[in-house]
């Protein structure tokens, strides 16, 4: 098991990519604290995980809240004694033209997708510095690597995550802390369905235009996150892992 003895925090862990990643971490021997804004979904997921695993804990969290982040970190240390991995997975999506985009929508996307990642790193890095080890994985997107129409909100937020990842990777490398970002294409999740709906097609139709002839699954992303969290990737930092079936070739 590649994550045995490791303790991980995974945000947005009640559904989709986050939930599948929690499951994969547990299967690989990790102790996991997962968070979600939706307490009902989080509690339901916790009950499912507890049928097979014991080292699992759920905390309701708004990733825009610094006090919520402090609570997550303190509870993780109290329960498991250390923090080896942070997967900043929580995020939201919206597709709109710039003329239609309101300041409130801009602030919300930036608050969840950017501030949430900033606060997560800010809170766990002191712990990882003391340990002189750690792996942080930030969820960006293919939209953070290339431009597309009606993605001023989402693209800007995910582009910010990409550059924050590189900046902090350079800052904390002397402490043997690694920071990388994942960049999924269209994935078979509710967010993936929203992406497809926004351009008037289905995820299956999008898949036909992907070089590998399919859209991605939550497993595809979770497997990459496991790799970045594990000791198999100890010489990788400041890097984008693109998981898009070849869309960005």
C-alpha positions in Angstrom: 0.0 0.0 0.0 1.6 3.2 -1.2 0.1 5.6 1.4 0.5 3.5 4.5 1.4 5.6 7.6 0.4 8.8 5.8 -2.3 11.3 7.0 -4.2 13.2 4.4 -6.7 16.1 4.3 -9.0 16.1 1.2 -11.4 18.9 0.6 -14.7 18.6 -1.3 -14.6 14.9 -0.5 -18.3 14.0 -0.3 -18.9 13.6 -4.1 -17.2 13.2 -7.5 -13.5 13.3 -7.8 -13.0 14.1 -4.1 -15.1 11.1 -2.9 -13.3 8.7 -5.2 -9.9 10.1 -4.0 -10.9 9.5 -0.4 -11.7 5.9 -1.3 -8.4 5.4 -3.1 -6.4 6.9 -0.3 -8.1 4.6 2.2 -7.4 1.6 0.0 -3.7 2.6 -0.1 -3.5 2.6 3.7 -3.8 6.4 4.4 -5.7 7.9 7.3 -8.0 10.5 5.9 -9.8 13.6 7.1 -12.2 14.8 4.4 -14.3 17.9 4.3 -17.3 19.3 2.5 -19.6 22.3 2.7 -22.6 20.0 2.5 -22.9 18.3 5.9 -25.6 15.8 4.7 -23.5 14.6 1.8 -20.4 14.4 4.0 -22.2 12.4 6.7 -23.6 10.0 4.1 -20.2 9.5 2.5 -18.6 8.9 6.0 -21.1 6.2 6.8 -20.3 4.5 3.5 -16.6 4.6 4.1 -16.9 3.4 7.7 -18.4 0.1 6.4 -14.9 -0.8 5.2 -12.4 1.6 6.9 -11.8 2.9 10.4 -9.2 5.7 9.9 -11.6 8.2 8.4 -13.0 11.4 9.8 -15.4 14.0 8.3 -15.6 17.8 9.1 -18.0 20.2 7.6 -16.0 23.1 6.1 -16.3 26.3 4.1 -12.9 26.5 2.5 -13.2 30.3 2.3 -13.1 30.5 6.1 -9.8 30.8 7.8 -11.3 29.7 11.1 -12.7 26.6 9.4 -9.3 25.8 8.1 -7.7 26.2 11.5 -10.3 23.8 12.9 -9.7 21.2 10.2 -5.9 21.3 10.8 -6.2 21.2 14.6 -8.7 18.3 14.5 -6.5 16.3 12.1 -3.5 16.8 14.4 -5.5 15.9 17.4 -6.9 12.7 15.8 -4.0 11.4 13.7 -0.9 13.3 15.0 0.5 14.7 11.7 -0.4 15.9 8.2 1.4 14.4 5.2 -0.9 15.2 2.3 -3.3 18.0 1.4 -5.5 17.7 -1.6 -7.1 21.0 -2.3 -9.9 19.6 -4.3 -13.0 21.7 -3.4 -14.1 23.9 -6.2 -17.1 25.3 -8.1 -17.8 25.9 -11.8 -19.7 28.6 -13.8 -19.6 29.4 -17.5 -20.7 33.0 -18.5 -19.7 35.8 -20.8 -17.8 38.6 -19.2 -20.7 41.0 -19.9 -23.1 38.8 -17.9 -20.7 38.0 -15.1 -21.5 39.9 -11.8 -18.9 40.9 -9.3 -20.7 38.7 -6.7 -20.1 35.7 -9.0 -16.5 36.7 -9.6 -15.9 36.9 -5.8 -17.6 33.6 -5.2 -15.5 31.7 -7.7 -12.3 33.3 -6.5 -13.2 32.8 -2.9 -13.8 29.0 -3.3 -11.3 28.1 -6.0 -8.4 30.4 -5.1 -8.8 31.7 -1.5 -9.7 28.2 -0.4 -6.5 26.8 -1.9 -4.4 29.7 -0.4 -5.8 29.1 3.1 -5.3 25.4 2.9 -1.6 25.8 2.0 -1.1 28.5 4.6 -2.5 26.4 7.4 -0.8 23.1 6.6 2.7 24.3 5.6 3.8 25.2 9.2 3.0 21.6 10.2 4.8 20.2 7.1 7.8 22.4 7.8 8.2 21.0 11.3 8.0 17.5 9.8 10.3 18.5 7.0 8.1 16.6 4.6 4.7 16.8 2.9 2.9 16.7 -0.4 0.3 19.3 -1.5 -1.8 18.7 -4.5 -3.9 21.5 -5.9 -6.9 20.9 -8.2 -6.6 23.1 -11.2 -8.0 22.3 -14.7 -7.3 22.2 -18.4 -9.1 25.6 -18.2 -6.1 26.8 -16.2 -3.7 26.0 -19.1 -5.6 27.3 -22.1 -8.2 29.9 -22.9 -11.8 29.3 -24.0 -14.9 31.4 -24.5 -17.2 32.0 -21.5 -14.6 30.8 -19.0 -13.5 34.1 -17.6 -14.6 33.0 -14.1 -13.4 29.4 -14.0 -10.3 29.8 -16.2 -9.0 32.8 -14.2 -9.5 30.9 -10.9 -7.8 27.8 -12.2 -5.0 29.7 -13.8 -4.4 31.3 -10.4 -4.2 27.9 -8.8 -1.6 26.8 -11.3 0.7 29.8 -10.6 0.2 29.6 -6.8 1.3 26.0 -7.0 4.5 26.9 -8.7 5.2 29.9 -6.4 4.7 27.8 -3.2 6.6 24.9 -4.6 9.6 27.1 -5.0 9.1 28.6 -1.5 8.8 25.3 0.5 11.2 23.0 -1.5 14.0 23.6 1.1 11.7 21.8 3.6 11.2 18.8 1.4 7.6 19.8 0.8 6.3 19.1 -2.7 3.5 21.1 -4.3 1.9 20.1 -7.6 -1.3 20.7 -9.5 -3.7 18.4 -11.4 -5.4 19.6 -14.6 -8.3 17.4 -15.6 -10.2 17.7 -18.9 -13.9 16.8 -19.0 -14.6 14.2 -16.3 -17.8 12.2 -15.7 -19.0 14.1 -12.7 -21.9 16.6 -12.1 -19.4 19.4 -12.9 -18.5 17.6 -16.1 -22.1 17.5 -17.0 -22.4 21.2 -16.4 -19.5 21.8 -18.7 -21.1 19.8 -21.4 -24.5 21.4 -20.9 -23.0 24.8 -21.2 -21.9 24.1 -24.7 -25.0 22.3 -25.7 -23.7 18.7 -25.8 -23.3 15.6 -23.6 -20.2 14.3 -22.0 -20.4 11.3 -24.3 -20.3 13.6 -27.3 -17.3 15.4 -25.9 -15.6 12.1 -25.4 -15.7 11.4 -29.1 -13.5 14.4 -29.8 -10.9 13.3 -27.2 -7.8 11.6 -28.7 -8.3 8.6 -26.3 -12.0 8.6 -27.4 -13.6 9.0 -24.0 -14.1 11.5 -21.2 -12.3 10.9 -17.9 -13.5 9.2 -14.8 -13.0 10.2 -11.1 -10.7 7.1 -10.9 -8.4 8.6 -13.5 -7.9 11.7 -11.4 -7.7 9.9 -8.0 -5.0 7.6 -9.3 -2.9 10.6 -10.3 -3.4 12.2 -6.9 -2.4 8.9 -5.2 0.8 9.0 -7.2 1.6 12.6 -6.3 0.9 11.9 -2.6 3.1 8.8 -2.5 6.8 8.4 -2.2 6.8 7.3 -5.9 6.9 11.0 -6.8 9.5 12.4 -4.3 11.4 14.2 -7.1 8.3 15.9 -8.6 7.4 19.4 -7.5 6.0 22.6 -9.2 4.6 20.4 -12.0 1.2 20.3 -13.8 -0.2 16.8 -14.2 -2.5 17.0 -17.2 -5.2 14.3 -17.1 -7.3 15.0 -20.2 -7.1 12.0 -22.6 -4.9 14.1 -24.9 -7.0 17.2 -25.4 -4.1 19.5 -24.7 -1.6 17.7 -27.1 
